[in-house]
Amino acid sequence: MFDARFGVARSLGLGALTIGAALALPAAVLAADAPKAPTFTKDIAPIFQEKCEACHRPDSIAPMSLKTYSEVRPWVRSIRQRVESRNMPPWQIDKTVGIQKFKNDRSLTDEQFATVLKWVDNGAPQGDAKDMPAAKVWPEDQGWNFAAVFGQKEPDMIIKSDPFTMPAQSQDAWDKRVTASGITEPRVVRAIEIRPNTVKGRRITHHAIAYLEQEDPSATPSFLPTPFMEWAVGKQGEMLRNDTGKLLLPGSKFHWDIHYSQAGEEITSQVEMGIYFYPKGQEPKFRTTLALVPAALGTMDIRPNTVSVAEGFTVLRDNARIESFQPHMHLRGKAMQVTAILPSGQQQVLSYVNNFDFNWMTSYLYSDDVAPLLPKGTILKVTAWHDNTSAKKSNPDPNQWVGWGDRTVDEMAHAWINIVYINDADYKAEQDKRRTGATTQQQQ
């Protein structure tokens, strides 16, 4: 059996033992950094508010609320197991490989990790009520993730797909109808969210892609629908970096590609896309392109009771800054790595997801100062591993051959990557800015 982690260790010139030892280190070494006697009210509640309540609150997508001690106490064993295995909060990036600074990192710090484990092991004490932090205020219903960032209650524009009813028992279905944007003047987008319009609708919505069709002479190509935003289970949305955006023009339309799967009961749902605009007259300098970068596309050969690997290569047509990385696979997805092969032949591992979970499609947003800056002609290599054995808990049948396909029981292997193409002058300016920043940090 091929082990994806060992493959990464070899590509970095490290031994498998070195990587394994590094992964085991934080819990053992940093346990001493946890409070000597952590309590829920003083130590655990703030962690859960920051990292868990976005999902684990009443009437949200998680199966239980973790806001109060009485809600948390029955689940402490399960919490320990999920935290220790790093399954919760969902963050699948290998913390020993590639870039480690992200804008949306919802993983526990090593200190938080150690604190939660120590609290459970000490009997999960409640603590003094006066230490309990003020309750965090969340939007009613599902709410919009980015509205508060811009001082709003909802997005500037909400585009809705047509309602779709999924029978209780049915083959997978795809809704590919078209919705007009309704835009009457050019506007530049700075953030986008897609979501099923109800919590129940999330049970049947596998993914939703909005392809933008408009006559835009500056786009490449200018006449085909291009990916505008992709949503899958667990994804919160896409916040574009300052001074970058996506252009919407009058007459534009969205071609939906919404994948529905049966959930054992009849559910009617539709998808909503919330769009946030830059203020009128504020024109960002750069345009962001959402690219599907495949490890495999159209054909795959995953044989029964095997771990397989696929890899694909995409050439950057100009200098580029990579803003985000999101792996997409299905039930047998095991791991994915994106590597930059520079024109010089040098290889840089950018990111490696070592424990892919179909239930959490996370877009990893690189921090501004570390977002990969790559010259024209760089090759993006995407490597995907699939585990078609009984070791993969989500595998419905390891005795089945699996090929590429749209159904949940089929497989895919691609990364969604936001790319900003930049000219030579801006590329050099960004390089100089980073060198200056690195020198300043070293001096401090």
N, C-alpha and C positions, 0 to 999 in steps of 0.2 A: 504494500500500500504506500502511495506517495504522500508524504506529509507536507502540506503547503508551508508550514512554518520553517521546515528544514530547507525548503527551496529558497526562501527569502534569506535565511542565514548564509547559504552558499553564495547568493548573489552579492551579499555585502562583505564576503570574505570572513564570516564568522562561523564558528562551530555551532551545531544544534544545542549542545550543552550550554554554551554561553547564553543563548537566547532564553533557554528554559530557566537558567539560574536567575537571569534578569527579571523574568516574569514573576518568579517566586519571591523576589527580594522585598518589595514594598510592604507587604502585610507583616512580615517578620521584623524588618528593621524599624518601621515607623510605628509599630504598635505602642512603643514607649512614648510617642508624641501625642497619643490620645489622652484626654482627661483621665485622671486617676479613677474617678468614679462618675462616669457620665450618666446623666439623667435625661429623660425625655424632654421635660420642660426647658431645661437649660441648654442641652447639647444636641438633641436629636431633632426636635421640632424645627429649629432654624435650617437644618440640613434638608429635611423633607419639604419645607416651604420653598427652598431654592431649587431643589433638584427633582422633586417627586409630584408636588401638588398640581403641576400643569396638567397631568393626566389623572392623578389619584385624588379626586375631589368629588362631591356629590353630583350626580347627573353628568359625569364626564365619561371618557372612553374606557377608563380602567375599571376592573371588576370590583374594586373596593376603594373607599376613601381613606386617606392617611393624614387627616387634618388634626384629629384629636387623639388623646391617649387611649380613650375607650375604643376608638376605631382601629387603632394600631395594634393594641395588645394581643388580640387573637391571632395576629399574623406574624408574630416575631420570629418563629422558626422559619417560615417561608421567606421572610425578609432577609434573614441571615444567609440562607442558601442562595438567594438571588444576588445578594450583594457580594458574597464571597466568590461566586462564580463569574462575577462581573456582567451578569445578564441584565441587571438593573442598577442604576438607570441605563437605558439602552445606548451604548456607545461602543461600536465594534472595532474601532481603530486600534491596531496594535500599538501600545504605548512605548515600544522599544524600537520602532522602525519608522524612518521618514520624518516628515514634518509633524510637530506636536503642538503648534499654537493655532487655535481655532476660535472664531468669534462666537460660535454656538456650542462650545464644549459643555455638555450636560453630565459628563461623567463625574464621579466622586473623586475629590483629591485624595491623595494617599492618607492624609490625616483624617478626612471624613470617613474614608473606608475603615480605618482602624477604629475610629470612635464608634461607628455603628456596630461593628463586631464585638467590641469590648462591652458595649451597653447590653447587648443581647446575652452575652456570656455571663454578665453579672446579675442576670435575672430581670433585665429590662425595667429598672425602677422608674416610677413616674416623676419624682422630684417635687420641688416646691412650686405651687401654683403661681406664685408671684414671679417666677422666672420665665413663665410662658410668654413668648413674643406675641405681639398683636396679630390677629388673624390677617392673613393676606387676602386682599380683595381681588376676586376674579370676575371676568365678564359673565353676565347672565347667559344661559344656554351654552352654546359652544364658544361664542366670542370669536374675535379676530386677533391673531397673534401680534400683528404689527401696528394696529390702530393707535394704541397708547403711545407708541414711539413717536408718532407724528402729532400727538395731541388731539386725536380724533376718536370717535366712537365706532366708526366703521370705515371701510375703504372709500376712496373717491368715486370709484365705479365698481359695480358688481355685475358680472356677466353670468347668466344662468343657462345651463343646458336644458333641453326638454326633459320633462319627467319620464322616468323609465320604471316599469314594474317588472321585478324579477320573481318568477314563480318559486314556490317552496322547494320544488325538485326540478332541476333543469340543467341542461348543458350550459357551459359558459356562453355569455353573450357580449356583443360589442355594439355600442351606440356611437355611430359616426356621423351624426347630423351636424348641421352648420348653424352658427349663431352670428348675426351681424353685431359688430362692436358698438354701433351707434355713435362713434366718434365723428364730430363735425369740424374739428380743427386739429392740426398736428399737436400731439402731447407726448412728453417723454416720461417713461415709467421708471420709478425708483424702487418699487417693491411689488411682489405678487404673492398671493395666497390662493390655493385651490383646496376645496374641502367638499365632501358630501354635505348636503344641507341639513341632515339630521344625524344624531349619534347612531341610530339604527341603520341608516344608510351606509355607514362605514363598514358594516358587516358584509355587505355585498359588493363594495367597490374595491376592486383589486388595484387599479390605477386609473388616472385620468390625465390625458395629454391634450393640451390646447395648441394646435398648430395655427400660426398666423399667416393669413393670406392677404397681401396688399401690394400695390404697385409702388415699389421703393427702389429707385434707380441706384441708390447707394449700397443696397444689400447684395450679397453674393450667395446663391443666384437671386435675381430680382423678381422672378415670376413664379416660384414654387412656394407652397406653404412650408414654413420653417418652424421648428419647435419654439414655442413662446414660454411655456411653463409645463412642468411634469409634476404630478402628485402621485404618491403611492403611500401605502399604509405607514403611518408614523412620521411622515414628513410634515414640517411646520410651514414651509414656504421659502421664498428666496428674497433676501434683502440685498440689493445691489450696492456695491461700494460707492462712496461719495465720488461724484464726478463721472460716474458711468450710468448708462441707462439703456432702455429699449424704446424705439420709436413706434408710436401708433399713428396711423394716417387715416384721414376720412375715407370711408368706403371699405375699410378693413373688415375682415370676417375671421371667425375662429372655427376651424375644423376640429371637432372633438374626436378623440379616440378613448372611449371610456369602456373599461373591461369590468363586467359584472360576473359574480359567481354566486351560486345558490347558497342559502344559509339555513334551510330547513323550514322557513316560513316565507310567505309572500311579503315582499317589501317594495314599496314604491319610493324612489329617491331621485334626486337630480344633483348635479354638481354646480357649485358656485365658485367663481373666480373673482377674488377681490384685487383690484388694481389701485395702486397709489402713485400719483403723479408728482413730478417736480412742479414747484410753483411756476406759473406762466412767466416767460421771460428768462427763466433759469435754464440754461442750456448746458448739460454736462458735456465734457470734452470727448469721452470715449463711449463706444457702443459695445454692449455685451452680447455674445452669441452663445446660446445653449446648444451644445453639440452632443450627439449620440456617438460615442467612441467605442467601437465593438472589439471584444475579444473573439466573438463569433457572431455571425449574422446570416440567417437562412439555413445553415446546416450545422448539426452537431451529432456526435456519436458517443453517447454515454452508455456503456454496456452494463449489464446487471452485476451487482456486487463488486463494483470497482470505484476507485477515485480517479477521475479524469481531469485533464488540464487542456485549456484552449487559450490561444493567444492571438492578438491582432495588432496591427500597426497603422497609425494615422500620422501623416506628415503635416506640421503646422505651416500654413501658407505665408506667414509673416511672423515678425517678432510678436511675442504674446505673453500675457500674464494670465496664469491659471487661477481662477477665483474660487473654485469649489470642485469637489469630487464626490460623486454618489454612485455606488455600485448597484446594479440591478440584475438579480437572478431570481429563481423561484425556489421551490421547496427543497431542492437538493444542493442549492448554493452553499459552498463551504468557505471560500476565501476569494479575495480579489486584490490585485496589486496594480498600481499604475507607475510606470517607470519612464523617465525622460532619457532618450538617447540623443545626446547633443551631436551637432555636425562634426565635432572633433572625435567622436566615438566614445566619449565618456558617458557613463550611465549614472543616473541619479534616481534612486527610489524615492518617489514623492509620498506615497501613502500605501498602506497595506491594511486591509480589513481581514482579520484572521479568524473571525467567528461570526460569519454572516448569518443574519436572522431575517427570514422572509417577512416577519411581522413588523419590522422596523426599518423602513427605507429612509436612511438618514443622508442628507446632503451635508457634507463636511466643508464648512466655510473657512478658508484659510485666513488668518489674521493678515492685515495689510502689509506688515513689514516682512512677512515670510512667504507670501503668495508666490509660487514659482514664477520666475522671470526667465523666459526661454527665447533663444534666438531663432530666426527664420530657418526652416529646414529641420528643426528638432523633430524627432519621431516620438510620438506617445505610444508606448507599448502597454497594452492592457492584458493581464494574465488572469484567468479565472479558473478556479478549482471547483469541481462538483463531486459530492460524496453520495454515490448511489449504493450505499451499504446500510445495514441496520444500525450502524453507529450514529447516523444522522436521524435525530428524533422526529424531524418533520417529514421524513421520507415516507410517502404513502405505500410504496412497494419496491423494495430493493431488487426484486427478481424481474422487474420490467426493464426492457431497453427504453431509453429516453432520447428523444431528438429535439431539435429546435422547434419552437412553436409558441403561439400566443396563449394557449390554455395554461391554467395554473399548474396542471400536472405535466406539462411540457417544460422545457427549460429555455432560458435566455442567458446571455453573457455580454453585457455592455455596461459602460459607465456613462452617466450624464455629467458633462463637464462644462462649466461656464468659462468661456474664453474671451479675453479682451485683446484684440489685435491692435498693435501700436507701431508707429513709424520709427525710423532709426533715431531721430532726434529725441523723441520721448523715451525710447528704450534706453538711450545713453543717460538721459536725465534721471530716470528711475534707478539705474545702476549706481550713478554718482550719489544719489540721495541715500541709498542703502549703505554704500561704503562710508559715507560721512556719519550715518547713524551708528554703524558698527564701531567706528573709531571712537566716537563719543562715549559709547557704552564701555569700551575697554579702558578709556582714561578715567572714567568714574569708578 
